[in-house]
Amino acid sequence: MKLAVRPLTPDRWPDLETVFLAAGCSVARQCWCMHYRRSGPRGPLPRGVTHAQANRADLAALVASGEPPGLIGYRGKVPVGWVSLGPREAYARLRRSPVMKAVDDRPVWSIVCFVVPSAHRGQGVARALLDGAIAYARRRGVTLLEAYPVDKPGRADDDSLWFGVKSMYDAAGFGEVARRKPRRPIVRIRIA
């Protein structure tokens, strides 16, 4: 599938909302791709504010800061998916993870999450987003791109595939560099 893949900027925020508020994205609507950006539980929320609302506001603040926290895929003018990526150090929870902790001390960017509404699944959207993420990282001067896919035999439940599947990364040229849990490898690609 050919998609236009663009960085999430403040003017594209409504397009991200379109993706996250679509059918099949209820988990994304709770997290707003903030789970891996924090280490540990968040502090108390203001009265009347839900975790989902706070996460949405935190992601909006990241976008407003000027550093895109990910990319949106478009089929024509229709937003059809999202991929979260950036410098590994932007994802504080990865440091604490026994499965996704650093393999070495080399500078690396991480791909942490894909969100594709159910109406657009099974059409190659995630793979097109992955290709767009590789191209974007290359333009940014990134030399190593890392991901944490699911490697399960047979069909997996869509709710467990936020990280993408290993076969998709294999087809894109990623190679396995570690595996600390049987179904959760760490894969990398050199893109300099």
N, C-alpha and C positions, 0 to 999 in steps of 0.2 A: 504494500500500500504506500502511496505517495502522500505524505502530509507535509504541510508547512509547520515547522517547529520553531517556536519563538520564545525568548526569555519572558518570564513573568515580570512585567513592569506595572507601575500604578495604573496606567491607562488600560491594561489588560485584566485588571482585577475582576471586572464583571464576567469575563470569559472563564476565569478560574471558578467563580461561583456557579456558573452554568454547569461546569463539569461536576463539582462537588455536590451540588444540589439535585443532580439527576438521579433517576432510578438506579438502584444497585450500588450507590455510593454512601450508604448510611454510616459505615465505619469511618470513611473519610470526613464526613460531616461532623463527627465527634472529635477527631484528631487534628484535622486541618494541617497535617504533616508537621506537627510540632512534637510528637512523642519522642522521636530520636534526637531532637535538638535540645532536650532537657536531660539532666541526670538526676534521678530521684523524683519524688513527688513535688508537685507545685505547691506553693504556699496557699493560705486561705484566700478564697475569692471574695470580692465585694458582695454584699447582700444582693440577691436577685440575679446574679450572674452565674450562668452554667459553665461547666468546663468547656463545652463546645464553643460558647460565645467567647470565652477568654482565649481559647486556642485560635479562633478565627481572628480576633483582634491582634494577637501576637504575630500571626503570619502576615496580616496586613501591615503591621509596623515594620516587619522585616522587608517587605516589598517597598514600603515608603522610604526605607533607608538607602535605597539605590542599588543594592547588590541582589540581583535576581536569585531567589532560592530554588528555582526550578524552571521548567519549560512547559509550555502548553502546545499541544498538537492541534492543528486545524485541518479539516477537510473542507476546502473552499473557505468560507467564512465561519463555519460551524466549529466551535471548540469540542474536540472529541476525546481528549486525554491529557494527563499531567504526569510528569516525572520530576521527582525531587532529587537534586544533585548539588554538590558543592564540596568545598574542602572538608576533608574528614574531620578536622577539628571543629567544624560547625555543628557536628552531631555528637553532643556530649555523652549520650547514652551508649554510643559505640565503645567508648573507653571502658565502661563498666561491664560490657557484655562478655561473658565467657566464650560465646560463639563467634562474635564479630569483632573482638578486640584486635588491636593492630598486629599485623604479621611481622612488621619490621619498622624501622624509623624513617623510611623513605617518604617524601611528600606525595600524597595521593588525594584524589578527589573520590568521593563516594556517591554511588547511586543507591538511594535508600527506599524509594517508594514509587510505584506506578498506580495511577487511578484512571480507570477506563469505565465509563458508564455502561451498564448492561446492554444498551442498544447498540453499542459499538464494539463489543467483545467478539472475539473469534474472527476478526477481519484484518489482523496484522497491525493494529494500532500500537500495541506495546512495543513491537519490534521497530516500527517507524520512529517511535519516541526514543528508543535505545539508539538507533542510528543518529537521530538528531542530537542526543546527549553526547555521543562520541564526537560529532562534528563541532558542537558548541565548546566542549572541553578543549579540543585541539585549537580552536580559534583563541581560546583564553590562555594558551601556552601550557596547559596541563600535560605532564608526561605520562602519568599513571592514573588510570581510572579503575576503580574497584567496586565490586557489588557482592551481594549476599543472597543469592537466589535459593529457591526451593528445588531440591533434587529428589523427586518422588516418582516411583514407578506408577504408571497409569495416570488417570485423570485426577487432578487435585481439586478441592473445593475452591471456588473463586475467592472466598474470604481469606484463604491462606496464601494467596499469590501476590500480595502487595509488593514483594521483593522481585517478582518475575521468576521464570523457570530457568533452570540451568541450560537446557537445550537452546533457549533463545540466545543466551550469552555465548554458548559454544559456537553457534552459527555466526555470531558477530565477531568471532576471533578472540574471545576471552579465554584464558587458561586458568585452571585451578591452581591456587597457591597455598591453600590450607583447608582443612576440614576437621573441625573440632566436635561436630555432631554429625551422625550418619547422613542426614538429609539436608544439611546446611553448609555447603562449601563456600569458600571465599574465592572469588575469581577476579582476575585483573587483565587489563589490556594496556600495552605500551602504545601511546598515540603521538609521541613527539615526531 
